[in-house]
Amino acid sequence: MKTMMKAAGMAGLLMLGACGGNADDKAADNIEAMTENRADALEDQADLTSNEQVEDALEDRAENVREMGEDAAEKADDDDNAQIEQAVANRM
């Protein structure tokens, strides 16, 4: 599942195209795509469950992943640090 999410994140980046030419800009785009794909997958799982508590937990986790991705992407761009992308990938 991790590999699939990373591949989907990379594919999403290629589709979006990089706005800036800096590695940190590309890393921020990668982070956003990777975490958005992971959050979408969690929401898909939530939709498939019949247990309301599990559904709520998965939806909360999806929201946390989205927020973490937004924060990490902003940090990568603000700090001009493309290495943050790898740290996010390791957490996923």
DSSP file (Angstrom, degrees, kcal/mol; ACC not computed):
  #  RESIDUE AA STRUCTURE BP1 BP2  ACC     N-H-->O    O-->H-N    N-H-->O    O-->H-N    TCO  KAPPA ALPHA  PHI   PSI    X-CA   Y-CA   Z-CA
    1    1 A M     >        0   0    0      0, 0.0     4,-2.4     0, 0.0     5,-0.2   0.000 360.0 360.0 360.0 -40.4    0.0    0.0    0.0
    2    2 A K  H  >  +     0   0    0      1,-0.2     4,-2.5     2,-0.2     5,-0.2   0.931 360.0  48.0 -59.5 -46.1    2.9    2.4    0.8
    3    3 A T  H  > S+     0   0    0      1,-0.2     4,-2.6     2,-0.2    -1,-0.2   0.903 110.7  51.2 -62.9 -41.4    4.5    1.8   -2.6
    4    4 A M  H  > S+     0   0    0      1,-0.2     4,-2.5     2,-0.2    -1,-0.2   0.913 110.8  48.5 -62.4 -42.0    1.2    2.4   -4.3
    5    5 A M  H  X S+     0   0    0     -4,-2.4     4,-2.3     2,-0.2    -2,-0.2   0.889 111.5  49.5 -67.0 -39.0    0.6    5.6   -2.5
    6    6 A K  H  X S+     0   0    0     -4,-2.5     4,-2.4     2,-0.2    -2,-0.2   0.921 112.3  48.0 -65.2 -42.7    4.1    6.9   -3.3
    7    7 A A  H  X S+     0   0    0     -4,-2.6     4,-2.5     1,-0.2    -2,-0.2   0.911 112.1  49.1 -64.0 -41.9    3.7    6.0   -6.9
    8    8 A A  H  X S+     0   0    0     -4,-2.5     4,-2.4     2,-0.2    -1,-0.2   0.888 110.5  51.8 -64.6 -38.4    0.3    7.7   -7.0
    9    9 A G  H  X S+     0   0    0     -4,-2.3     4,-1.9     2,-0.2    -2,-0.2   0.909 110.9  46.8 -63.7 -42.8    1.9   10.8   -5.3
   10   10 A M  H  X S+     0   0    0     -4,-2.4     4,-2.2     2,-0.2    -2,-0.2   0.901 111.7  50.9 -66.4 -40.5    4.6   10.9   -7.9
   11   11 A A  H  X S+     0   0    0     -4,-2.5     4,-1.9     1,-0.2    -2,-0.2   0.900 108.7  52.6 -63.4 -40.1    2.1   10.5  -10.8
   12   12 A G  H  X S+     0   0    0     -4,-2.4     4,-2.1     1,-0.2    -1,-0.2   0.891 107.5  52.0 -62.0 -39.4    0.1   13.3   -9.3
   13   13 A L  H  X S+     0   0    0     -4,-1.9     4,-2.6     1,-0.2    -2,-0.2   0.923 107.4  51.5 -63.7 -43.7    3.1   15.5   -9.2
   14   14 A L  H  < S+     0   0    0     -4,-2.2    -1,-0.2     1,-0.2    -2,-0.2   0.873 110.9  49.1 -61.7 -36.1    3.9   14.9  -12.9
   15   15 A M  H  < S+     0   0    0     -4,-1.9    -1,-0.2     1,-0.2    -2,-0.2   0.872 113.5  45.9 -70.6 -36.8    0.3   15.8  -13.8
   16   16 A L  H  < S-     0   0    0     -4,-2.1    -2,-0.2    -5,-0.2    -1,-0.2   0.869  99.6-147.5 -74.1 -37.0    0.4   19.0  -11.8
   17   17 A G     <  -     0   0    0     -4,-2.6     2,-0.5    -5,-0.2    -2,-0.1   0.228  26.2 -78.7  78.0 150.5    3.8   20.1  -13.1
   18   18 A A        -     0   0    0      1,-0.2     8,-0.1    -4,-0.1     7,-0.0  -0.726  32.7-162.4 -89.2 129.4    6.2   22.1  -11.0
   19   19 A C  S    S+     0   0    0     -2,-0.5     2,-0.2     6,-0.1    -1,-0.2   0.934  76.4  36.9 -74.6 -47.4    5.4   25.8  -10.7
   20   20 A G  S    S-     0   0    0      2,-0.2    -2,-0.0     1,-0.1     0, 0.0  -0.494  76.9-129.2-100.7 172.8    8.8   26.9   -9.5
   21   21 A G  S    S+     0   0    0     -2,-0.2     2,-0.2     4,-0.1    -1,-0.1   0.448  74.1 103.6-100.2  -0.7   12.2   25.6  -10.5
   22   22 A N  S  > S-     0   0    0      1,-0.1     4,-1.9     4,-0.0     3,-0.3  -0.524  74.6-127.9 -87.0 149.9   13.5   25.0   -7.0
   23   23 A A  H  > S+     0   0    0      1,-0.2     4,-2.6     2,-0.2     5,-0.2   0.853 109.8  56.8 -62.3 -34.7   13.7   21.6   -5.4
   24   24 A D  H  > S+     0   0    0      2,-0.2     4,-2.2     1,-0.2    -1,-0.2   0.856 105.1  51.5 -68.0 -32.7   11.8   22.8   -2.3
   25   25 A D  H  > S+     0   0    0     -3,-0.3     4,-2.0     2,-0.2    -1,-0.2   0.918 112.2  45.7 -67.5 -42.8    8.9   23.9   -4.6
   26   26 A K  H  X S+     0   0    0     -4,-1.9     4,-2.6     2,-0.2    -2,-0.2   0.897 111.9  52.1 -65.9 -39.8    8.8   20.5   -6.2
   27   27 A A  H  X S+     0   0    0     -4,-2.6     4,-2.8     2,-0.2    -2,-0.2   0.906 107.8  51.8 -63.0 -41.4    9.1   18.8   -2.8
   28   28 A A  H  X S+     0   0    0     -4,-2.2     4,-2.3     2,-0.2    -1,-0.2   0.913 110.9  47.9 -62.1 -42.4    6.2   20.8   -1.5
   29   29 A D  H  X S+     0   0    0     -4,-2.0     4,-2.4     2,-0.2    -2,-0.2   0.910 112.1  49.8 -63.7 -42.0    4.1   19.7   -4.5
   30   30 A N  H  X S+     0   0    0     -4,-2.6     4,-2.9     2,-0.2     5,-0.2   0.917 110.2  50.5 -62.0 -43.5    5.1   16.1   -3.9
   31   31 A I  H  X S+     0   0    0     -4,-2.8     4,-2.6     1,-0.2     5,-0.3   0.935 111.3  47.8 -61.1 -47.6    4.2   16.3   -0.2
   32   32 A E  H  X S+     0   0    0     -4,-2.3     4,-2.1     1,-0.2    -1,-0.2   0.920 115.0  45.2 -61.3 -44.0    0.8   17.7   -1.0
   33   33 A A  H  X S+     0   0    0     -4,-2.4     4,-2.3     2,-0.2    -2,-0.2   0.918 114.1  49.2 -65.7 -43.6    0.1   15.1   -3.6
   34   34 A M  H  X S+     0   0    0     -4,-2.9     4,-1.8     1,-0.2    -2,-0.2   0.921 115.4  41.9 -63.4 -45.9    1.4   12.2   -1.5
   35   35 A T  H  X S+     0   0    0     -4,-2.6     4,-2.5    -5,-0.2    -1,-0.2   0.852 112.8  53.6 -74.2 -33.3   -0.6   13.2    1.6
   36   36 A E  H  X S+     0   0    0     -4,-2.1     4,-2.4    -5,-0.3    -1,-0.2   0.914 109.7  48.7 -65.4 -41.9   -3.8   14.0   -0.4
   37   37 A N  H  X S+     0   0    0     -4,-2.3     4,-2.0     2,-0.2    -2,-0.2   0.900 112.4  48.5 -63.5 -40.5   -3.7   10.6   -2.0
   38   38 A R  H  X S+     0   0    0     -4,-1.8     4,-2.1     2,-0.2    -2,-0.2   0.914 111.6  49.1 -66.3 -42.8   -3.2    8.9    1.4
   39   39 A A  H  X S+     0   0    0     -4,-2.5     4,-2.2     1,-0.2    -2,-0.2   0.901 109.9  51.9 -64.3 -40.4   -6.1   10.9    2.9
   40   40 A D  H  X S+     0   0    0     -4,-2.4     4,-2.2     1,-0.2    -1,-0.2   0.901 108.7  51.2 -61.6 -40.8   -8.3   10.0   -0.1
   41   41 A A  H  X S+     0   0    0     -4,-2.0     4,-2.1     1,-0.2    -2,-0.2   0.895 109.2  50.4 -64.3 -39.8   -7.4    6.3    0.4
   42   42 A L  H  X S+     0   0    0     -4,-2.1     4,-2.2     2,-0.2    -1,-0.2   0.898 110.4  49.4 -64.8 -39.8   -8.3    6.5    4.1
   43   43 A E  H  X S+     0   0    0     -4,-2.2     4,-2.1     2,-0.2    -2,-0.2   0.866 108.1  53.9 -67.5 -35.2  -11.7    8.1    3.3
   44   44 A D  H  X S+     0   0    0     -4,-2.2     4,-1.1     2,-0.2    -2,-0.2   0.909 109.1  48.8 -63.1 -41.1  -12.3    5.4    0.7
   45   45 A Q  H >X S+     0   0    0     -4,-2.1     4,-0.9     1,-0.2     3,-0.5   0.910 108.9  53.4 -62.9 -41.8  -11.7    2.8    3.5
   46   46 A A  H >< S+     0   0    0     -4,-2.2     3,-0.7     1,-0.2    -2,-0.2   0.891 105.8  53.4 -61.2 -39.6  -14.1    4.7    5.8
   47   47 A D  H 3< S+     0   0    0     -4,-2.1    -1,-0.2     1,-0.2    -2,-0.2   0.786 107.8  51.9 -65.5 -26.9  -16.8    4.6    3.2
   48   48 A L  H << S+     0   0    0     -4,-1.1    -1,-0.2    -3,-0.5     2,-0.2   0.616  92.0  90.5 -87.3 -13.2  -16.5    0.9    2.9
   49   49 A T    <<  -     0   0    0     -4,-0.9    -3,-0.0    -3,-0.7     0, 0.0  -0.552  57.3-158.9 -87.8 149.9  -16.8    0.1    6.6
   50   50 A S  S    S+     0   0    0     -2,-0.2     2,-0.7     5,-0.0    -1,-0.1   0.463  70.1  94.2-100.6  -3.8  -20.1   -0.6    8.3
   51   51 A N     >  -     0   0    0      1,-0.2     4,-2.5    -5,-0.1     5,-0.2  -0.810  63.3-156.6 -92.7 116.4  -18.7    0.3   11.8
   52   52 A E  H  > S+     0   0    0     -2,-0.7     4,-2.5     1,-0.2     5,-0.2   0.856  91.9  52.2 -63.4 -37.0  -19.4    3.9   12.6
   53   53 A Q  H  > S+     0   0    0      2,-0.2     4,-2.3     1,-0.2    -1,-0.2   0.914 111.7  46.1 -66.8 -41.9  -16.6    4.2   15.1
   54   54 A V  H  > S+     0   0    0      2,-0.2     4,-2.6     1,-0.2     5,-0.2   0.910 111.9  52.5 -65.7 -41.5  -14.1    2.8   12.6
   55   55 A E  H  X S+     0   0    0     -4,-2.5     4,-2.3     1,-0.2    -2,-0.2   0.933 110.7  46.9 -59.3 -47.0  -15.5    5.1    9.9
   56   56 A D  H  X S+     0   0    0     -4,-2.5     4,-2.4     1,-0.2    -1,-0.2   0.903 112.1  50.7 -62.2 -41.6  -15.1    8.2   12.2
   57   57 A A  H  X S+     0   0    0     -4,-2.3     4,-2.3     1,-0.2    -2,-0.2   0.908 111.3  47.8 -64.1 -42.1  -11.5    7.2   13.2
   58   58 A L  H  X S+     0   0    0     -4,-2.6     4,-2.3     2,-0.2    -1,-0.2   0.891 112.0  49.4 -66.6 -39.3  -10.5    6.7    9.6
   59   59 A E  H  X S+     0   0    0     -4,-2.3     4,-2.0    -5,-0.2    -2,-0.2   0.890 111.2  49.6 -67.2 -38.2  -12.0   10.1    8.6
   60   60 A D  H  X S+     0   0    0     -4,-2.4     4,-2.3     2,-0.2    -2,-0.2   0.910 110.9  50.1 -63.7 -42.0  -10.2   11.8   11.5
   61   61 A R  H  X S+     0   0    0     -4,-2.3     4,-2.5     2,-0.2    -2,-0.2   0.900 108.3  52.9 -63.9 -40.2   -7.0   10.2   10.4
   62   62 A A  H  X S+     0   0    0     -4,-2.3     4,-2.3     1,-0.2    -1,-0.2   0.916 109.5  48.8 -60.8 -43.3   -7.5   11.4    6.9
   63   63 A E  H  X S+     0   0    0     -4,-2.0     4,-2.5     1,-0.2    -1,-0.2   0.901 110.6  50.9 -64.0 -40.8   -8.0   14.9    8.1
   64   64 A N  H  X S+     0   0    0     -4,-2.3     4,-2.7     2,-0.2    -2,-0.2   0.898 109.3  51.0 -63.0 -40.5   -4.8   14.7   10.2
   65   65 A V  H  X S+     0   0    0     -4,-2.5     4,-2.5     2,-0.2    -2,-0.2   0.922 110.3  49.4 -63.5 -43.9   -2.9   13.4    7.2
   66   66 A R  H  X S+     0   0    0     -4,-2.3     4,-2.5     2,-0.2    -2,-0.2   0.938 113.0  46.4 -60.5 -46.8   -4.1   16.4    5.1
   67   67 A E  H  X S+     0   0    0     -4,-2.5     4,-2.6     1,-0.2     5,-0.2   0.912 112.2  50.4 -63.3 -42.4   -3.2   18.9    7.8
   68   68 A M  H  X S+     0   0    0     -4,-2.7     4,-2.7     1,-0.2    -1,-0.2   0.908 111.2  49.8 -61.4 -41.3    0.2   17.3    8.3
   69   69 A G  H  X S+     0   0    0     -4,-2.5     4,-2.6     2,-0.2     5,-0.2   0.911 110.8  48.3 -64.6 -43.0    0.8   17.4    4.5
   70   70 A E  H  X S+     0   0    0     -4,-2.5     4,-2.2     2,-0.2    -2,-0.2   0.925 114.5  46.3 -62.6 -44.3   -0.2   21.1    4.3
   71   71 A D  H  X S+     0   0    0     -4,-2.6     4,-2.3     2,-0.2    -2,-0.2   0.916 114.4  47.1 -64.7 -43.4    2.1   22.0    7.2
   72   72 A A  H  X S+     0   0    0     -4,-2.7     4,-2.8     2,-0.2    -2,-0.2   0.896 111.5  50.8 -67.5 -40.0    5.0   20.0    5.9
   73   73 A A  H  X S+     0   0    0     -4,-2.6     4,-2.1     2,-0.2    -1,-0.2   0.918 111.8  47.7 -63.5 -42.7    4.6   21.4    2.4
   74   74 A E  H  X S+     0   0    0     -4,-2.2     4,-3.2    -5,-0.2     5,-0.2   0.909 112.4  49.5 -63.6 -41.7    4.6   24.9    3.7
   75   75 A K  H  X S+     0   0    0     -4,-2.3     4,-2.9     2,-0.2     6,-0.3   0.915 109.5  51.5 -64.3 -42.9    7.6   24.2    5.9
   76   76 A A  H  <>S+     0   0    0     -4,-2.8     5,-2.0     1,-0.2     4,-0.5   0.911 116.2  41.3 -60.2 -42.1    9.5   22.7    2.9
   77   77 A D  H ><5S+     0   0    0     -4,-2.1     3,-0.5     3,-0.2    -2,-0.2   0.930 117.8  45.3 -72.4 -46.2    8.8   25.8    0.9
   78   78 A D  H 3<5S+     0   0    0     -4,-3.2    -2,-0.2     1,-0.2    -3,-0.2   0.887 119.9  40.2 -65.3 -39.7    9.4   28.3    3.7
   79   79 A D  T 3<5S-     0   0    0     -4,-2.9    -1,-0.2    -5,-0.2    -2,-0.2   0.473 103.4-128.6 -87.8  -2.3   12.6   26.7    4.9
   80   80 A D  T < 5 +     0   0    0     -3,-0.5     2,-0.5    -4,-0.5    -3,-0.2   0.928  62.2 142.2  51.4  47.7   13.8   25.9    1.3
   81   81 A N    > < +     0   0    0     -5,-2.0     3,-1.1    -6,-0.3     4,-0.2  -0.889  33.1 178.8-126.9  99.6   14.3   22.4    2.5
   82   82 A A  T >  S+     0   0    0     -2,-0.5     3,-1.3     1,-0.2     4,-0.5   0.653  74.6  78.1 -72.7 -15.5   13.5   19.6    0.0
   83   83 A Q  T 3> S+     0   0    0      1,-0.3     4,-1.4     2,-0.2     3,-0.5   0.685  74.9  76.5 -69.6 -16.7   14.6   16.9    2.5
   84   84 A I  H <> S+     0   0    0     -3,-1.1     4,-2.3     1,-0.2    -1,-0.3   0.831  84.2  65.9 -61.4 -31.1   11.3   17.4    4.3
   85   85 A E  H <> S+     0   0    0     -3,-1.3     4,-2.4     1,-0.2    -1,-0.2   0.917 101.0  47.4 -57.3 -44.9    9.7   15.4    1.5
   86   86 A Q  H  > S+     0   0    0     -3,-0.5     4,-2.2    -4,-0.5    -1,-0.2   0.880 109.0  54.2 -66.1 -37.7   11.6   12.2    2.5
   87   87 A A  H  X S+     0   0    0     -4,-1.4     4,-1.4     2,-0.2    -1,-0.2   0.904 110.5  46.6 -62.8 -40.9   10.7   12.7    6.2
   88   88 A V  H  X S+     0   0    0     -4,-2.3     4,-1.3     2,-0.2    -2,-0.2   0.920 110.5  52.6 -66.4 -43.6    7.0   12.8    5.2
   89   89 A A  H  < S+     0   0    0     -4,-2.4     3,-0.3     1,-0.2    -2,-0.2   0.883 108.1  51.5 -60.5 -37.7    7.3    9.8    3.0
   90   90 A N  H  < S+     0   0    0     -4,-2.2    -1,-0.2     1,-0.2    -2,-0.2   0.841 108.0  51.9 -68.0 -32.5    8.9    7.9    5.9
   91   91 A R  H  <        0   0    0     -4,-1.4    -1,-0.2     1,-0.2    -2,-0.2   0.743 360.0 360.0 -74.4 -23.0    6.0    8.8    8.2
   92   92 A M     <        0   0    0     -4,-1.3    -1,-0.2    -3,-0.3    -2,-0.2   0.463 360.0 360.0 -82.0 360.0    3.5    7.6    5.7
